[in-house]
């Protein structure tokens, strides 16, 4: 499955949690060409984001009192953003720390999310690979917090939690890299709860409950040794509340990532866990089965297309002979129905055999469900998607 297809499926199964915010019409204040929401408007869209506060619109340039973002049972969604290590900025007695570029009017605005009641949450690129979230009332910065710099089109997804909002700000600034931060919107305050989340392809709010946000992203298991496109992947989940990350884990790696989970995952997120559907032999370094391979001794050559054929050159047991005049060669065959008895005529089955030299203690697999484990002591053990197969070595041939 391509990254694009996986993103589309994950987005659909997330129940429309992420709605892209482009330029918001009907605006009163601008940030370097990007408009801030009119405080009197409620953002609407495909997932119908709704008001989180109903107090009157704060006047631009005045001190705002009494009108603060309020918790309701409604959800505000916008679009997903890149990690940074900047320390949190927060309001103190001297007021919020306002980025210099904001004062100068030179910050590129990345997103503007209408929280209702005249409140907006704006994310900006402040330079030096850092980002900032600003809580805006009218044209006034009421609070600020450091976030990951998440690329030019970040997503902001805010959910009620206790008496605050928890907001995931996330984006995909480049290929196979997604970054995000979680911030808490309180009573005229912003606080960085999780400075950095990192995943591949996407980050999204998968679910909410009394424990806070369940954030999910695609995890890549690089220890298998395969290129990203071929490597097994899984979902990585983080349970987040006002104190930060309370639990995280991954699901079973698979060649085709499953739907986005709605419950926390608890499995390992690194190493070489068993690949879903391929059994214990797959918990090690991996290789691509197609078009085949040659064992390190050169004694066994395999070709794989829709079925598997492996020829053995020398054996310590009696090999069948070819009596039909077709090209001789002892082959083991494996298809969807299972392993066949050894044949003495290879025919054209090895025409497209692989030329790559296999590595010992490596499992070679194919998305179709076929796989072969190559070991120095036992030769090769191959199986089809149903788990039927054979073991072929100089010492013997067995089927299962």
C-alpha positions as CSV (number, residue, x, y, z in Angstrom):
1,X,0.0,0.0,0.0
2,X,1.4,3.4,-0.9
3,X,1.8,6.2,1.7
4,X,-0.9,8.2,0.0
5,X,-3.4,5.3,0.2
6,X,-2.5,4.6,3.8
7,X,-3.0,8.3,4.7
8,X,-6.4,8.3,3.0
9,X,-7.6,5.2,4.8
10,X,-6.3,6.4,8.1
11,X,-8.1,9.7,7.6
12,X,-11.4,8.0,6.8
13,X,-11.2,5.6,9.7
14,X,-10.3,8.5,12.1
15,X,-13.9,9.6,11.6
16,X,-13.1,12.9,10.0
17,X,-11.1,14.1,13.0
18,X,-8.8,16.3,10.8
19,X,-10.5,19.0,8.6
20,X,-8.1,21.1,6.5
21,X,-8.2,24.8,7.4
22,X,-7.3,27.0,4.4
23,X,-7.6,30.8,4.5
24,X,-10.7,31.7,6.6
25,X,-13.0,34.2,5.0
26,X,-14.4,37.2,6.7
27,X,-11.3,38.3,8.5
28,X,-10.3,41.4,10.5
29,X,-6.6,41.0,11.3
30,X,-3.8,39.7,9.1
31,X,-0.4,38.0,9.7
32,X,1.9,38.4,6.7
33,X,-0.8,37.8,4.2
34,X,-2.6,35.1,6.2
35,X,-5.9,36.1,7.8
36,X,-7.0,35.6,11.3
37,X,-10.6,34.6,11.9
38,X,-13.2,37.3,12.5
39,X,-13.8,36.9,16.2
40,X,-17.6,36.9,15.6
41,X,-17.5,34.0,13.2
42,X,-17.8,30.3,14.0
43,X,-15.7,28.2,11.7
44,X,-17.7,25.7,9.6
45,X,-16.5,22.9,7.4
46,X,-16.9,19.3,6.4
47,X,-16.8,18.1,10.0
48,X,-18.7,21.2,11.3
49,X,-16.3,22.6,13.9
50,X,-18.3,24.5,16.5
51,X,-18.1,27.2,19.1
52,X,-16.2,26.4,22.3
53,X,-17.0,29.8,23.9
54,X,-20.1,32.0,23.7
55,X,-18.9,35.2,25.4
56,X,-18.8,38.5,23.6
57,X,-16.2,39.4,21.1
58,X,-13.1,41.0,22.7
59,X,-12.3,44.4,21.4
60,X,-9.0,44.6,19.4
61,X,-6.2,46.5,21.3
62,X,-8.0,46.4,24.7
63,X,-7.4,44.3,27.8
64,X,-9.8,41.3,27.7
65,X,-11.5,40.1,30.8
66,X,-14.1,37.5,31.4
67,X,-14.1,36.1,27.9
68,X,-11.9,32.9,27.9
69,X,-12.1,29.7,25.9
70,X,-14.6,27.4,27.6
71,X,-14.9,23.6,27.7
72,X,-18.0,22.1,26.0
73,X,-18.7,18.6,24.7
74,X,-18.0,19.8,21.2
75,X,-14.9,19.4,19.1
76,X,-12.8,21.9,17.1
77,X,-10.9,20.4,14.2
78,X,-8.5,21.8,11.6
79,X,-5.6,20.4,9.6
80,X,-2.4,18.1,10.9
81,X,2.5,19.8,11.7
82,X,7.4,19.2,12.8
83,X,9.3,18.5,16.2
84,X,11.4,21.2,18.0
85,X,13.2,21.2,21.3
86,X,12.4,24.7,22.3
87,X,11.3,25.1,25.9
88,X,7.7,26.0,26.7
89,X,6.7,29.7,26.7
90,X,3.9,30.7,29.0
91,X,2.2,33.7,30.5
92,X,3.7,35.2,33.6
93,X,3.3,38.5,35.5
94,X,4.9,40.4,32.6
95,X,2.5,38.9,30.0
96,X,3.0,36.4,27.3
97,X,6.3,36.0,25.4
98,X,5.4,37.3,22.0
99,X,7.7,36.3,19.1
100,X,9.8,39.1,17.6
101,X,8.5,38.3,14.2
102,X,4.9,38.7,15.3
103,X,5.6,42.2,16.7
104,X,7.4,43.0,13.4
105,X,4.5,41.5,11.3
106,X,6.9,39.1,9.6
107,X,5.8,35.7,11.0
108,X,4.5,33.3,8.3
109,X,1.1,32.2,9.8
110,X,0.8,28.5,9.5
111,X,-2.8,28.0,10.8
112,X,-5.6,29.9,12.5
113,X,-8.2,27.9,14.4
114,X,-11.4,29.6,15.6
115,X,-12.1,28.5,19.2
116,X,-15.3,30.6,19.3
117,X,-16.3,33.5,21.4
118,X,-13.6,35.7,19.9
119,X,-10.7,33.4,20.6
120,X,-8.3,32.1,18.0
121,X,-5.4,29.7,18.2
122,X,-2.7,30.6,15.8
123,X,0.5,28.7,15.0
124,X,3.5,30.4,13.4
125,X,7.0,29.8,12.3
126,X,9.3,32.0,14.5
127,X,12.5,31.0,12.7
128,X,15.5,28.9,13.8
129,X,13.4,25.7,13.3
130,X,11.1,26.7,16.1
131,X,7.3,27.3,16.2
132,X,4.9,29.0,18.5
133,X,1.3,28.8,19.4
134,X,-0.5,32.0,20.2
135,X,-3.8,32.4,21.9
136,X,-5.4,35.5,20.3
137,X,-8.4,37.6,21.5
138,X,-9.2,40.1,18.7
139,X,-5.7,41.2,17.7
140,X,-4.1,40.7,21.2
141,X,-1.8,37.9,22.1
142,X,-3.1,36.6,25.4
143,X,-0.7,33.7,25.8
144,X,2.0,31.8,23.9
145,X,3.7,28.4,24.0
146,X,6.6,26.7,22.1
147,X,5.6,23.9,19.7
148,X,7.3,21.8,17.1
149,X,7.8,23.5,13.7
150,X,5.4,21.3,11.7
151,X,5.7,22.5,8.1
152,X,3.6,24.9,6.0
153,X,0.2,23.2,6.5
154,X,-0.2,22.1,10.1
155,X,-3.3,20.5,11.5
156,X,-4.8,21.6,14.8
157,X,-7.2,19.3,16.6
158,X,-8.5,20.5,20.0
159,X,-10.5,18.4,22.4
160,X,-12.1,19.2,25.8
161,X,-10.3,17.7,28.8
162,X,-11.2,18.5,32.4
163,X,-11.5,22.3,32.4
164,X,-9.2,22.9,29.5
165,X,-8.6,22.0,25.8
166,X,-5.9,19.7,24.7
167,X,-4.7,20.5,21.2
168,X,-2.6,18.3,18.8
169,X,-0.6,20.5,16.4
170,X,0.9,18.3,13.7
171,X,2.1,18.1,10.2
172,X,4.2,16.3,7.6
173,X,7.0,18.6,6.4
174,X,8.8,16.0,4.3
175,X,8.6,12.4,3.1
176,X,8.0,9.8,5.8
177,X,8.3,12.3,8.7
178,X,5.5,13.6,10.8
179,X,6.0,15.9,13.8
180,X,3.7,17.3,16.4
181,X,3.2,18.9,19.8
182,X,0.3,18.8,22.3
183,X,-0.6,22.1,24.0
184,X,-3.1,22.8,26.7
185,X,-5.5,25.8,26.3
186,X,-6.6,27.0,29.7
187,X,-8.1,30.1,31.3
188,X,-6.2,32.7,29.3
189,X,-3.1,30.5,29.2
190,X,-1.3,28.1,26.8
191,X,1.1,25.4,28.0
192,X,3.2,22.9,26.1
193,X,2.2,19.5,27.4
194,X,4.2,17.3,25.0
195,X,7.0,19.3,23.1
196,X,7.7,16.6,20.5
197,X,5.9,13.6,18.9
198,X,7.5,11.9,15.9
199,X,6.0,9.4,13.5
200,X,6.1,8.6,9.8
201,X,3.4,9.8,7.3
202,X,0.8,11.2,9.8
203,X,-0.2,12.0,13.4
204,X,-3.8,12.3,14.4
205,X,-6.1,12.2,17.4
206,X,-7.5,8.6,17.3
207,X,-9.8,8.9,20.3
208,X,-10.6,10.8,23.4
209,X,-11.8,9.7,26.8
210,X,-11.4,10.6,30.5
211,X,-7.7,9.9,30.1
212,X,-7.2,12.7,27.6
213,X,-6.1,12.3,24.0
214,X,-5.1,9.1,22.2
215,X,-2.7,10.3,19.5
216,X,-1.7,7.8,16.8
217,X,1.0,7.8,14.1
218,X,2.6,5.4,11.7
219,X,5.8,3.7,13.1
220,X,8.5,2.4,10.9
221,X,10.7,-0.5,12.2
222,X,14.1,0.3,10.6
223,X,15.8,-2.6,12.5
224,X,14.4,-5.1,10.0
225,X,17.0,-3.7,7.5
226,X,14.5,-3.0,4.6
227,X,13.9,0.2,2.7
228,X,11.0,2.2,4.0
229,X,8.6,1.3,1.3
230,X,9.2,-2.5,2.0
231,X,9.5,-2.4,5.8
232,X,6.7,-3.6,8.1
233,X,4.9,-0.8,9.8
234,X,2.4,-0.4,12.7
235,X,0.5,2.3,14.6
236,X,2.2,4.0,17.5
237,X,-0.1,5.4,20.1
238,X,0.5,8.0,22.9
239,X,-2.0,8.5,25.7
240,X,-1.7,12.2,26.7
241,X,-3.3,14.2,29.5
242,X,-2.4,17.5,31.1
243,X,0.7,16.0,32.7
244,X,2.1,14.8,29.4
245,X,2.5,11.3,28.0
246,X,1.1,8.7,30.4
247,X,1.6,5.6,28.1
248,X,2.7,4.7,24.7
249,X,3.2,1.6,22.5
250,X,2.9,0.0,19.1
251,X,0.8,-2.7,17.5
252,X,2.2,-5.8,15.6
253,X,4.2,-4.7,12.6
254,X,2.6,-5.7,9.3
255,X,3.4,-5.2,5.6
256,X,0.0,-3.4,5.3
257,X,-0.7,-1.3,8.3
258,X,-4.1,-1.9,9.9
259,X,-6.8,0.7,10.5
260,X,-6.0,3.5,13.0
261,X,-6.6,2.1,16.5
262,X,-9.2,3.5,18.9
263,X,-7.5,2.0,22.0
264,X,-3.9,2.3,23.4
265,X,-1.4,-0.1,22.0
266,X,1.2,-1.7,24.2
267,X,3.7,-3.6,22.0
268,X,7.3,-2.7,21.3
269,X,8.1,0.2,18.9
270,X,11.6,-0.9,18.0
271,X,13.7,-4.0,17.3
272,X,12.4,-6.8,15.1
273,X,9.1,-8.1,16.5
274,X,7.3,-10.9,14.7
275,X,5.6,-9.6,11.5
276,X,1.9,-10.2,11.5
277,X,0.9,-13.2,9.4
278,X,4.5,-14.6,9.0
279,X,5.0,-16.4,12.3
280,X,8.1,-16.5,14.6
281,X,10.6,-16.9,11.8
282,X,10.0,-13.3,10.8
283,X,11.3,-11.9,14.1
284,X,14.7,-11.0,12.7
285,X,16.4,-9.3,9.8
286,X,14.2,-9.3,6.7
287,X,14.8,-9.4,2.9
288,X,12.6,-9.2,-0.2
289,X,11.6,-12.7,-1.5
290,X,11.0,-11.6,-5.0
291,X,12.5,-12.4,-7.5
292,X,14.4,-15.0,-5.4
293,X,17.9,-15.6,-4.0
294,X,21.0,-17.8,-3.8
295,X,22.1,-19.3,-0.5
296,X,25.6,-18.3,0.6
297,X,27.1,-21.7,-0.4
298,X,25.5,-21.5,-3.8
299,X,23.9,-24.9,-3.3
300,X,20.3,-23.7,-3.4
301,X,18.8,-21.2,-5.9
302,X,15.2,-20.0,-5.5
303,X,12.8,-18.1,-7.9
304,X,9.6,-16.5,-6.7
305,X,6.8,-15.0,-8.7
306,X,3.3,-16.2,-7.7
307,X,4.7,-19.5,-6.4
308,X,8.1,-20.7,-5.3
309,X,10.7,-23.0,-6.9
310,X,14.0,-23.8,-5.3
311,X,16.7,-26.0,-7.0
312,X,19.3,-27.9,-4.9
313,X,22.7,-28.8,-6.5
314,X,24.2,-31.3,-4.1
315,X,22.6,-33.4,-1.4
316,X,23.5,-36.2,1.0
317,X,20.4,-38.0,0.0
318,X,19.2,-39.5,-3.3
319,X,17.8,-37.0,-5.7
320,X,15.2,-37.8,-8.3
321,X,16.3,-38.0,-11.9
322,X,14.8,-36.3,-14.9
323,X,13.4,-38.8,-17.4
324,X,11.3,-36.6,-19.7
325,X,14.1,-34.9,-21.6
326,X,13.1,-31.5,-20.0
327,X,16.0,-29.5,-18.5
328,X,17.3,-31.6,-15.5
329,X,17.6,-30.1,-12.0
330,X,16.1,-31.1,-8.6
331,X,13.5,-28.6,-7.6
332,X,11.2,-28.1,-4.6
333,X,7.9,-26.5,-5.5
334,X,5.5,-24.5,-3.2
335,X,2.2,-23.0,-4.3
336,X,-1.1,-22.0,-2.7
337,X,-2.0,-25.7,-2.1
338,X,1.2,-26.6,-0.4
339,X,4.6,-28.2,-1.0
340,X,5.1,-30.8,-3.7
341,X,7.4,-33.9,-3.8
342,X,10.9,-33.1,-5.2
343,X,11.0,-33.2,-9.0
344,X,14.0,-34.1,-11.2
345,X,13.2,-31.8,-14.1
346,X,13.3,-28.1,-13.4
347,X,12.1,-27.0,-16.8
348,X,11.9,-23.2,-17.1
349,X,10.9,-22.7,-13.4
350,X,14.3,-21.1,-12.6
351,X,14.5,-18.8,-15.7
352,X,13.9,-15.7,-13.6
353,X,15.7,-16.9,-10.5
354,X,17.1,-14.2,-8.1
355,X,20.8,-13.5,-8.3
356,X,21.2,-11.8,-4.9
357,X,23.2,-13.8,-2.3
358,X,21.1,-14.4,0.8
359,X,22.3,-13.8,4.3
360,X,22.1,-16.4,7.0
361,X,19.5,-15.9,9.8
362,X,17.4,-13.7,7.5
363,X,13.7,-14.1,6.6
364,X,12.8,-13.3,3.0
365,X,9.1,-12.4,2.7
366,X,6.6,-11.1,0.1
367,X,3.4,-9.1,0.6
368,X,1.5,-12.1,-0.8
369,X,2.3,-14.0,2.3
370,X,5.1,-16.3,1.2
371,X,8.3,-16.4,3.2
372,X,11.6,-18.2,3.5
373,X,14.1,-18.4,6.4
374,X,17.7,-19.0,5.4
375,X,20.0,-20.5,8.1
376,X,23.4,-22.1,8.0
377,X,22.4,-25.2,10.0
378,X,19.0,-26.1,8.4
379,X,19.1,-24.7,4.9
380,X,15.9,-22.9,3.9
381,X,12.4,-23.2,5.4
382,X,9.7,-21.8,3.2
383,X,6.0,-21.4,3.7
384,X,2.9,-20.2,1.8
385,X,0.2,-17.8,3.3
386,X,-1.6,-20.8,4.8
387,X,1.5,-21.9,6.7
388,X,2.2,-24.9,4.5
389,X,5.7,-25.4,3.2
390,X,9.0,-27.3,3.2
391,X,12.5,-27.4,4.6
392,X,15.3,-28.0,2.0
393,X,18.9,-28.6,3.0
394,X,21.9,-30.7,1.9
395,X,20.9,-33.2,4.7
396,X,17.3,-33.7,3.5
397,X,13.9,-32.5,2.3
398,X,10.7,-32.4,4.4
399,X,7.2,-30.9,3.9
400,X,4.7,-29.6,6.4
